[in-house]
């Protein structure tokens, strides 16, 4: 489709896909396994593309 033309656009797409994948893990952990909100926040902080 040619939507992502530059490396920066591709990086943005991949970063968003990483965020979505982490959300699936977090949501499953919270709702199925009863994990805490704190663990979810820590997991997301450890698995994101940007540090700030």
N, C-alpha and C positions, 0 to 999 in steps of 0.2 A: 504494500500500500504506500510505502514511502513516507510514512508519517514522521519517523525519527531519522533525520538527515545528518545531524552532527553527533560526534561522540558525547557531547554534553547532554543532548536529548536522549540518547541511548542509556547513558548513566542514570538519568532521571527515571526512565522507565524501569530499569533494573532495580533501582532503589525503592520505587513504589512496589514492585513485585515482592521484594524482600520484606517490606513492611506488611504487605497483605499476608504473606506466608507466616510471619511471626504472629499476626493476629489470629490466624487459624489455630496455631499451637496454643496461644494464650487462652482463647475462648474455650477450646476443648479442655484445657487444664482446669480452668475455673469451673465450668459447668459439669464436666464428667468426673473429674478427679478431686474437686473441692480445693484446689490450690488457692492460696491467698492472693489478695490484690498486690501485696508487696512483692511476692514472687513474680507476678505478671509484670510489674514495673521493672524489676531487675532483669528479667528475661528480655524485655523489649529494649532496654538500655544496652544490653550486651549484644544484641543482634540487629543493630541498625547501621545504616551506611554513614551517617554523620554523627559527630561527637557532640555537637551543640544544637 
